[in-house]
């Protein structure tokens, strides 16, 4: 009986298990790339109201629909009549703190230069945040 050279024997001990391991983790999805983490913040509802000092405001509810945490979330709101921005308000959610995926937050944007909600035709929202 012919003996196998030592180098061939060592190669089989190393290469065969490695190829088996590589095939196993590939078929199990272990080497699949992770889903990209991304915060996505959306306005989910708004409610109009009036302050006691006769300034209209909008209560804005936002939600992080992404898969990463957002913080320092803010919203600029423009009150527009025709093609003219007649006033703007600002909301800063959760005191600038974390809004984890699936969580919501509420804040108000006050319009100090308007007397009522009938002073504008539409509102436009611009959300801004930082992703953790």
N, C-alpha and C positions, 0 to 999 in steps of 0.2 A: 504494500500500500504506500502510495506516494504522499509525502507530507506537504502541507500547504506552507508556503513561505510566511514568515512571521509578519512581514509588512502587509500581506494580503489579509491575514487573519485580523490584524489591528484595524485595517481599513473597514472590514466587514463589521467589526464591533462598534465602530464609530459612525460610519456612513449609513448603514441600514437603520439603526434606531433613529438617527437624525431625520432621514427621509420619512420614516413612519410618523415621527412627531410633527414634522412640517405638514404632512398630508392631514393629520388629525386636527391640528389647530386651524388649518385653512378650511376644512369642511365644517368645523364647529363655529366658524365666524369669529374666532378669537382675535384674528389679525385684521378684522374689519375696522375701518376708520370710525372714530367716534363722531356722532352727530355734532355739528358746529353749535356751540353755545351762543345764543343771541337773545337779548332782551327785546321785547316788542311791546310797546305801550300804546294803548288805544283808548279813545274816549268812548265809553259805553252808554252814558246817559248825561243829560243836562236838564236842569230845572230853573225856570226864571223866578225871580223874587224881587222885592223892594226892601231896602234898608229903612230904618226908622227916620233917617235923615234925608229920605227921598232920592236915594241913588239906586238905580237898577243894578242887579247882580245876577250872575249865572252860577249855580252850583254844578260843578263838573265832577263826574265819577269816571275814574280811569281804571284800567286793568292791565296788568302785565300778562300778556298772552304768549310770551316767549318762553324759552327754557333756561334763561339766565337772569340773575338779579339786576334790577335797575335801581339807581339812586340819583338823587339830585334832580328829580322829575319836576318839570315846570311846563306851564301852558300859557302861551300868549293868545289872547282872544281879541279879535278885531270886530267891532260893530261897524257894518258897512251899509250905507244908503246910496243906491245907484252905484257909481264908481268911486265914491268918496268914503274914506275911513273916517267916521265921525267920533270914534272913541276906541280905546283899547283897555283891556284889563289883564291881570296877571294872576295866575294861581301857582302855588308852590306846594307840592304834595308830600305828605308824611314828614314834614319838617326837613326835607332833604334826605331823609333816611332811606333804608332799604325797602324795596317793594319786590318781594320774591315772586317767582313764577306762580301764576294763578291768583295772586293777591290783588285787591283793589284799594283805592284811596280816594278821598273826597276833599275838595277845597272850593273856595268861592273866588270868582273874578268880579271885581266891582267896577262899574262904569261911573266915574265921578263927573264927567262932562255931559251926561245925558239926564233927562228928566223922567223918561219912561222907556219901556221896551218898544214902544211904537216909533221911537226916534231912529230906528234902523230897520233895514230890510232883511238882513241876514248876518250870521256870525261865521267867522272863519277861525279855526283852531290850529295852532302850531305847537306840537309837543316836542320837548327836548329832554334828554336824559343821558346819563352816563351808565355804561354797563360794567358790572363787576366781573 
